[in-house]
Amino acid sequence: MSKALRDDFNARWTPQKYENFLMLLSERCGTTVGFRNSETPCFFDAEFLERTAATGEILIRQLVESADYKAVSDAALPDRYKVPNESPAPMFVQVDFGVVRDADGNNHPRLVEIQGFPSLYAYQPELCQAYIDAYELDPRLRYFFSRLNRTEYVELLRRAIVGGHHPENVVLLELHPEQQKTLCDFLVTERLLGIRPVCITKVKKEGNRLYYEEHGRSIPIHRIYNRTIVDELERKNVHPPFDWREDLAVEWAGHPNWYFRISKFSLPYLRHPSVPRTLFLDQVDQLPDDLENWVLKPLYSFAGLGVSIGPAKEEIDRIPVAERGRWVLQERVRFTPVIETPHGLTQAEIRIMYIWTDRLRPVCNIIRMGRGKMMGVDHNKNMEWVGASAALFY
């Protein structure tokens, strides 16, 4: 951690500066952000962040470059969601680490989640820059990895999402995008790349081709930047106007199969000092005596839904035997509070965001700050100096 930057920021912080920051962020996103942004960025050492990003790359490659894992992970793909023409590697991957500190005072990343699905690739750089601009921080502070500058990052994002197509024929596909908390990201994506957010229920199908309507015109879809969460479709009983298994005449910017292949299903197969022990529930013959040190997680949920920290034995016993293969038990990562705030030391979870086009590279970061049992908003209600944030470094 950079103590000098932290001390200076805390000394100069005022509620008015925070309000100015939120207003600037809303202005740049074209909407009020639907989730809480912390009062502060986080100032991490570049060496620690680069080490964390390198660890994430090791974990991703363990999965993607293993023919054995590729075969095993076929079991993670539900038959009704097996999309043809799978890419050889995921285009977008997120690796979430908790920050823990050893007895010598050194910070280390510990894996929490890994997901082969897009994140806030357009919004997060806006958040990072808004912190710098609103709080008048040193403009030399960085937030991109892989030696990228903003222009290079946007061009990389364009190549990944739009490819060689006209932006009009590329859509950001989501369920009711105007109602999602991530609308801010969708709008910035549209501004940067010219592609529209389209609701999956509004897509039209003719033969093996897809279309969307815009001002009375039927526009063919050649490429899809998929942001649709399958478990949300199932929870809300939404049936798309196409079958995921069809050989549609579209390209995927982020093939949907990787949502399942790189997920909580992957955790038991990873081998690295940063990875906590993880077990498929149906393979646990005897539950650990110290369940308070474990986390129960459904394989396919988003935003922490269904996750139970320190589950009771009775809670686990209620899961039907036939469904236990869809759950994991993971050793609990106890984050060390490392961010100094006016409300005391606060924990941080770091998401390293990767794009894999010609090669795999880390590109940006997301921080979630919290003092609750989990880092999500629901576990940090009525708190200040918590929420979404960003790591800034030299």
N, C-alpha and C positions, 0 to 999 in steps of 0.2 A: 504494500500500500504506500501511496505517497502522502506522508504525514503533512508535509509543508503545504501541498495543494489543499488537502482536507481542512487543515486549520484555517487557511486563508479564506476558503469558501464559507465555512461555518461562521467566521467572524464578520463577513460582509453580507451574509444572507439576510433578507427582510421579507416579510409577507408580500409586500408590494412587488418585489422582484419576482416572486413565485407567480403572482397573478399575471404579471407581464409575460412571463414565460408561457403560461397556459394560453393566453390570448394570441401570442405569436405562433404557437403550435397550431391552434385552431385555424388561424388565418392561412397558414401555409398548407394545411391539410384540406381546407375547404369545408370543414365540418368540425363540430365539437367532438373531441376524442371520447369514445364510449367506455374507456377504462381509466383507472387512476394512474397518473404519472407522478412519480416521486418528486419531492421538493429538490432533490439533489442528484447529480450524476455521481458515478463512482470513479475514483482515481486509482487505477491499478498500475503496477509496474509492467512495462512492456514485456519483460522476460517471463513473468508469470502468465500473462495472457497468451504469449506465443507458445509457451510450454503446454498450456491448456488446449490451444488450437491443434498443436501437433499430436497430443493425446487423442483428441477426437478423430483426427485423420487415421491414426492407427486402428481405432475401433471400427471405423467405417470400412476400412480395407479388410479387416478380419472377416467381415460379413460378405462384402461384395465380391472379393477375390477368392472366396472359398467355394469350390464346386460342391463340397459336402454340405455346406450351409445352404447353398442354393437349392439342393435337393430336399433338405430337411424343411426349409421354409415354404415349400409347396403346401405343406399342411396348414400354414397360416392363411392361405388364400381361400376364402369361401368360394364355393363353386359359382355362385351367382354374381361374384364380382371379379372373375378372372378375365381381365381385359387382354385381347390379343396384341401381338406385336410389341411385347415388353422390351424396353430398352436394356442394354447390357449393364447399365449402372443408373442409380438414381440421380436425377438432375439437381434435386434440392434435399439437403439433409440438415437436421438440427440435432445438436448434441448438448444436453443440459448437464451442468456440473454444479454441485454444491461446493462452497469454499470451506475447507477445514484447515485448522492450524495445528501444527505439531508442537511438541513440548519445547522445541528450540525457537518457536515463533515464526516458522516458515509456513506459508500458505500452500495448500495442495488442492487439486481438483478431484472430486469424487463423483462418479457418474450417477445421475438420477434417472435420466431418460435418453432415448435415442429415437429419432423419427424421420422416416424418408418421405417428408411432406413439406411443402412450402411454409414459410413464416412471413414476418412483416418486412419483406425485402425492400419495399418502397418507403414505408413509413419510418423504419428505424433510423436511417440516415437523417431524416428530417428532425426526429427527436434529438439525435446527437447534436446536430448543428444548432437547434433551437436552444439547447443548454448553453452552448458556447456563446451564441449571440445575445441571448436575453440576459445572461449573467456577466457578460463582458469578460469571458475567460480568454486565456491565451489562445490566439488563433492557430498556433502551431500544434495544439492538441489534436490527436488523431483518433479515429474510431474505425477505420477500415483496416483490414489485414491484407496480406499478400502484396504489400507496397502499392496498393491501388489508391488513386485519387478519385474524386467524385466523378469526373468525366469518364474515366476508365471504368468505374463501377457501373455507371448507367449504361455504358455501351455493352459491358458484359451481361447485364441484366436484359438488355434488348436482344442480344444474340440468343440468350437462353430462352426467353419467353416468346418473342416475336419470330425468331428464326429468319428465314428469308421471305416471309409473307408480308403482304400489306397489312398494317395494323387493323384495318376494318374487318379483316377475315380471321382475326385472332380474338378470342374472348376470354375473360376471367370468369370462370364458371363457379357459381356459388348458389346456395339456397337462400332466397330473399336477401340479396346482398345489402339492400338499403336498411335492413333491420339488424345486421350483424355489428357487434362491437368493433370489428375490424374494418368497418366502412372507410375509416381514415386511410388505411393502407390501399384499399381498392381505388379510392379517388386519386391518391398520389400516383398509383400505378398508371391510371388512365392519363393523368397529366404528363407523366414522363414518357410513356410508351405509346399512347394513343389507342390503347385497347379498352374495350368497354366491359364493365361488370354486367353479366347476364345471369338471370335466375334460371336454374336448371329446369324449372317447370315451364319456362317460356320458350324453350328450344323446340323447334319443329324438325320432323324427320321425314325425308322422302327417299325411299330406297335405302341406300347406305350412306346418305349424305344428311348433314345437319345444317339448320338455318336458324337465324334469329331475325326478329322484326325491328326495324328502326325507321321511324317517320314514314310508315306505310310501305317500306321496302323490305323485301326478303333477301337477307344477306347470307351468303354461304359461309360456313365456319370451316376453316382449313386447319386451325391449330387451337388447342384448348390449354389454357393455364388453369389447371384444376385446383380449386380451393374448396371443393365440396367434401364435407366430412361424412363418411358413410354412416357412422353411428347416429348422426343427427337425422339423416334421411330415415333411418329405421325407427328412431324414437318418435318422429313426427309422422310416420307412416306415409312418406312421400314416395311416389313412384315416378321416376323420370320417364320422359316420352321415348326413351331408347333403352335397349338391353345392353348392359355393360359388356356382355360376352360377344356382341356382334362385331364383325370386322368392318368397322365404320371407316369412311374415307376422311379421317382426321388424323393429325399428329397430336401427340401429348407433350406439353411442356411440363414435365414431371409426370411420368407414367404412373397411373393409379395403383398398380400392383405393389409398388414400393412402399405404399402406406402400410401394407400388411407385412411385407418382408422385413422391413427395418422398423421395429416397433418394440413394445414390451416383450413380444415373442422372442426377440433377439437376445434379451438380457442374459438368460441362462447359458448362452453359447459364447459369450465374450470372456476372454482371459486376459486380464491386465490388472496391475496393482490398484488402478483407480476404480475398478468395478466391484461393487459390493456383491456378496453371495446372493444368488437369485435362483429360486426353485419353482418349477411348475407345481401347482398345488396338487394335481392328481398323482404326482410322483413322491409326495411327502407321506411316508408311512407313519411317522409320529411327529406331531406338531412340536416345535421348540418350546421349552419351558419358559423362555423369556420372550414371549410374544410382544411385550412392550418395546422390544428392540427390533421389531420387524414391521414391514408395511405390506398390506394386502392390496393388490392391484388387479383390476380387470385388464385383459390384454388389449381390448379395443375400446378405449374411452378417450375423451379429449378434455382438456382444461381441468384435470383432477377429478372428473366425475367417477364416483364409485371407489375412490382410493380411501383406505382406512389405515391410519397410523396406530400401531399398537393394538391390533384387533383382538377382541375377546374370542376365546375358543368357541363360545356359543355362536358367535357371528360367522365363523368359518364353517361350523357344523351345519348351519342353515343352507349353505350352498349345495345344491343337489350334486350327487356323485358324478352324474353324466355331464355336468357343466364345469367341473373343476379343472379340466384341461384348458379352460379359457381364463384362468387366474394364475398369478404368480405371487410368491412370498419373497420379498426382498429385504435383506438386512437394512435397517434404517440408517440413512446418512444423517448424522447429527451435525448440522452446519455450525460453524464457529461464528459468533457475532463479530464482525470485523470492521463495519462501517460506523464511524463515530458520528452521532447525530445529537441534537438537543434532547432527544427522548431516550438516549442511551444507545449502546452498541446494537447494531442491526445486522441481520444475516443477509447474505447475497447468494443468489443462484445465477450462474452465467450460462447463457445460451450462445454457443458458437454456431454461426450460420455458414453453410457451405453451398457452393455451386459447382456442379460437375458437368462441364461441357467438354472441351478438349482434354481437360485434366481436372482433378479434384483440388479445390482451393478454399480455404476459409476466407470469408469476405467481410463480415460485420459481426456485431454482437448485440445481445439483449441482456439486460440485467433485471432480475426481479428481487426487490428488497422486501423483507418481512420480519416480523417478530412473533408470528403465530406458529402453529405446528406445521403448517404448509405455507408455500409461498404465494398461493393464489389469493385473489381479492377476498373471497369468502372467508378466508382464515385470518384476514388482517383488517377486518372492518373497524371503523371508528378509530383508526390509527393515522398518525401523520408520519412523514418521512418514510413511507413504504410505497410499494407499487412498482410499476414499470420504470426502468431507468436505463442507463447506458454506461459503458466503460469508456473512459477517455484516458489517453496515455500519450507519452512522447515517443 
